[in-house]
Amino acid sequence: MSAPLLVVEKLEVVYHRAITAIQGISMSVHTGQIVAVLGTNGAGKTTTLRAISGFLGLDDARVTEGSVSFKGRRIENRAPHQVTSLGIVLVPERDKVFPNLTVADNLAAAVSRRISTVERKRLETLVFQYFPRLADLQGREAGLLSGGERQMLAIGGALVCGPELLLIDELSLGLAPVAVEDLMRRIVEIRRDLGISIILVEQNAAVALQVADYGYVLENGRVVLDGDGARLRNHQDIQEFYLGQVGAGGRRSYRTIKQYRRSRRWYG
C-alpha cells in the first residue's frame, strides 16, 4: 500500500493554554479512503478536525505535541487558508453557509487559488449533478433552505475548492434519516468519481460505518478503538455502546455502562 495521504501522530491540543482537549491521537488516511471518526459529545472529534484544518486558532487552541502531516509535509498550527491551499477543505458543524447569499453566490464565494477557472467550472457543474436540488434553487437565499439543502450547499462549496482531502463535521446532525441516507450516497459517489479522501466526524456510528473504509472511536480525547468499517460494525463494543443493539443482559445505554473495555486497542 502507498504512503498515507494524511498522518496524525500522537497529537495533543490545548485550549486557552490550560485545557488539554485531545491527548496522543494517532490516525492515518489513504488516498480515496473514507475514514469515520466516531464518539459522543466532548470526545475530541471536532478538535481533531480543527487541528487538521488549521481552525484551532479561532478558539485560542494550539497543537502542543505531536504532528499532522499531509503528503509528507508538516502542517500543524498553520493558518486555515494555508491548509486549504494544500488541498484540505473543511465542512464545519455549524455556520456552513452564508444565509444572506443565494445558492449561486455561496458557491461563487468559495475561493481556491489551487485550481484553474476551467477546473472550478467543471467542479461546479458536478456539484449540480450530485445535488440536482441545488440547481433548481440557485437564486434562493441560503437562509431559506432546509437543513438538508444547506448541507448539500456546504459540501458543494467545499468541492468547488478542489480538495484532495474533504473533512465533514457531523453531516447527519439535525437531519431526517431519509436526508442523511441520500447525503451518504452522494458522499460515496463523490469519492468514487473524484478519487478524493474523506474524513467523516459523526456521533451517528450506524450511518458513518455504512460507508467508511476505516474508523476510529474517540473517548475523552483519546483513540480507544479502531479498525476497518465492516469489522467495527460487528464489534461487540460498537454494537452495544454506539449502535444500541441488545446483548445478553438486555438493552443498556452507553452512559449506564460501568466498565468499558477500553484497556485494549482492537485491530482485527
C-alpha positions in Angstrom: 0.0 0.0 0.0 1.2 3.5 -0.8 2.1 6.0 1.9 -0.9 7.6 3.6 -2.1 11.0 2.4 -2.6 12.2 5.9 -0.8 11.1 9.1 -1.7 12.4 12.5 0.9 11.3 15.1 0.5 11.5 18.9 -1.5 14.7 18.7 -2.1 16.9 21.7 -4.3 20.0 21.6 -4.5 22.6 24.4 -7.2 25.3 24.7 -6.5 28.6 26.5 -3.0 27.4 27.3 -4.5 25.3 30.1 -7.2 22.8 29.0 -6.0 19.6 27.2 -8.7 18.5 24.7 -7.0 15.6 23.0 -4.1 13.5 24.0 -1.9 11.3 21.9 -4.3 10.8 19.0 -2.8 9.0 16.0 -4.6 8.1 12.8 -4.0 7.9 9.0 -6.0 8.4 5.8 -5.0 6.9 2.5 -5.9 8.3 -1.0 -9.5 7.6 -1.9 -10.4 6.4 1.6 -13.5 7.3 3.7 -12.5 7.4 7.3 -15.0 7.8 10.1 -14.2 9.5 13.4 -16.7 8.4 16.0 -17.5 9.3 19.6 -20.0 11.1 21.8 -20.1 14.8 22.6 -16.8 16.0 24.1 -14.8 13.0 22.8 -12.5 15.3 20.8 -13.8 14.7 17.3 -14.2 18.3 16.2 -11.0 19.4 17.9 -9.2 16.7 15.8 -10.7 18.1 12.6 -9.8 21.7 13.5 -6.2 20.6 14.3 -6.0 19.1 10.8 -7.7 22.0 9.0 -6.0 24.8 10.9 -9.0 26.3 12.5 -7.8 25.8 16.1 -6.6 29.4 16.4 -10.1 30.8 16.3 -10.8 29.1 19.6 -7.5 30.0 21.3 -6.2 26.5 20.9 -2.9 25.1 19.6 -1.2 21.8 18.8 1.3 21.5 21.6 2.6 17.9 21.0 2.7 15.5 18.0 2.3 16.3 14.3 -0.1 16.5 11.4 1.5 15.6 8.0 -0.2 15.9 4.6 1.5 14.4 1.7 4.7 14.2 3.8 4.6 17.9 4.8 4.1 19.0 8.4 1.0 21.3 8.6 0.1 21.6 12.3 -0.6 25.1 13.6 -0.7 26.5 10.1 -3.4 29.1 9.2 -6.6 27.8 7.7 -6.0 29.4 4.3 -2.6 27.8 4.1 -4.0 24.4 4.8 -6.8 24.9 2.3 -4.3 25.9 -0.4 -2.7 22.5 0.1 -5.9 20.7 -0.7 -7.7 20.1 2.6 -11.2 21.6 2.9 -13.4 21.6 6.0 -17.2 21.5 6.1 -17.9 22.7 9.6 -20.5 21.5 12.0 -22.2 25.0 12.2 -22.2 28.2 10.2 -21.9 26.1 7.0 -23.3 28.7 4.5 -23.8 32.5 4.1 -27.5 32.8 4.9 -28.0 36.1 3.1 -26.4 35.0 -0.1 -28.1 32.9 -2.8 -27.0 29.4 -3.5 -25.1 30.5 -6.6 -23.4 33.3 -4.7 -22.4 30.9 -1.9 -20.7 28.6 -4.4 -19.0 31.7 -6.0 -17.8 32.8 -2.6 -15.8 29.5 -2.1 -12.4 30.7 -3.4 -9.4 28.5 -4.1 -6.2 29.5 -5.8 -5.1 25.9 -6.2 -7.3 25.2 -9.2 -7.9 26.9 -12.5 -11.1 28.7 -13.6 -11.8 25.9 -16.0 -11.5 23.3 -13.3 -13.6 25.3 -11.0 -16.4 25.5 -13.6 -16.2 21.7 -14.1 -16.5 21.1 -10.4 -19.5 23.5 -10.1 -21.2 21.5 -12.8 -20.5 18.3 -10.9 -22.0 19.8 -7.7 -25.3 20.4 -9.5 -25.1 16.8 -10.8 -24.6 15.4 -7.4 -27.2 17.7 -5.8 -29.8 18.5 -8.5 -31.9 20.2 -5.9 -29.3 23.0 -5.7 -29.5 23.5 -9.5 -33.2 24.3 -9.0 -32.5 26.7 -6.1 -29.6 28.7 -7.4 -31.4 32.0 -6.9 -32.7 31.3 -3.4 -31.1 32.7 -0.3 -29.3 30.0 1.7 -31.0 31.0 4.9 -34.3 29.9 3.4 -33.0 26.4 2.6 -33.9 23.3 4.6 -31.2 21.7 6.8 -30.5 19.0 4.2 -30.2 21.6 1.4 -27.8 23.7 3.4 -25.7 20.6 4.0 -25.7 19.9 0.2 -24.6 23.5 -0.4 -21.9 23.4 2.2 -20.5 20.2 0.7 -20.8 21.8 -2.8 -18.9 24.9 -1.7 -16.1 22.6 -0.4 -16.0 20.6 -3.6 -15.5 23.7 -5.9 -12.3 24.4 -4.0 -10.9 21.2 -5.5 -10.0 19.3 -2.3 -7.8 16.2 -2.1 -9.0 15.7 1.5 -12.5 16.6 2.5 -13.3 17.0 6.2 -17.0 16.8 7.1 -18.1 17.6 10.7 -21.4 16.0 11.8 -23.0 15.5 8.4 -26.2 13.9 9.9 -26.7 16.4 12.7 -30.4 17.6 12.9 -31.4 15.9 9.6 -34.1 13.5 8.9 -33.0 9.9 8.2 -34.0 10.0 4.6 -31.9 13.1 4.0 -28.9 11.5 5.8 -29.2 8.4 3.7 -29.3 10.4 0.5 -26.3 12.5 1.5 -24.3 9.4 2.4 -25.0 8.0 -1.1 -23.7 11.3 -2.6 -20.5 11.1 -0.5 -19.8 7.7 -1.8 -20.4 8.8 -5.4 -18.1 11.9 -4.9 -15.3 9.7 -3.5 -15.7 7.2 -6.4 -15.9 9.8 -9.1 -13.3 12.4 -7.9 -11.0 10.0 -6.0 -10.7 12.3 -3.0 -10.3 11.2 0.6 -12.9 12.0 3.1 -13.0 12.2 6.9 -16.5 11.9 8.4 -16.8 13.1 12.0 -20.1 11.6 13.4 -21.9 10.8 16.5 -24.2 8.5 14.4 -21.9 5.5 14.2 -24.5 3.4 12.3 -24.6 6.0 9.5 -20.9 6.5 9.3 -19.9 2.9 9.3 -22.2 2.1 6.4 -19.8 4.0 4.1 -16.5 4.1 6.0 -13.5 2.0 4.9 -11.9 2.6 8.3 -12.9 4.1 11.6 -11.6 5.5 14.8 -13.5 5.7 18.1 -12.6 8.6 20.4 -13.3 9.0 24.0 -12.1 11.7 26.4 -9.6 12.9 23.8 -8.1 9.5 23.0 -8.4 6.8 20.4 -9.9 3.8 22.2 -10.8 1.6 19.2 -10.0 1.4 15.5 -10.4 -0.9 12.6 -11.9 -1.3 9.2 -15.5 -0.3 8.8 -17.0 -3.8 8.4 -15.2 -5.2 11.5 -16.2 -2.2 13.6 -19.8 -2.6 12.6 -19.6 -6.2 14.0 -17.5 -5.4 17.1 -19.3 -6.0 20.4 -18.3 -2.7 21.9 -19.6 -0.7 18.9 -22.8 -2.7 18.7 -23.5 -2.3 22.4 -22.4 1.3 23.1 -23.0 3.1 19.7 -25.5 1.1 17.7 -27.8 0.4 20.6 -28.1 -3.3 20.0 -29.3 -5.7 22.7 -26.9 -8.1 24.3 -27.4 -10.9 26.7 -28.1 -8.6 29.5 -30.7 -6.6 27.7 -30.5 -3.1 26.2 -28.1 -0.7 28.0 -27.2 2.8 27.1 -23.6 3.9 26.8 -23.9 6.1 29.8 -25.0 3.3 32.1 -22.1 1.0 31.3 -19.9 0.8 34.4 -16.9 -0.7 32.7 -16.0 0.0 29.1 -13.4 -2.4 27.7 -11.0 0.3 26.5 -7.8 -1.0 28.1 -7.1 -2.8 24.8 -6.9 -1.4 21.3 -8.6 -3.6 18.7 -7.0 -4.2 15.3 -8.7 -7.3 13.9 
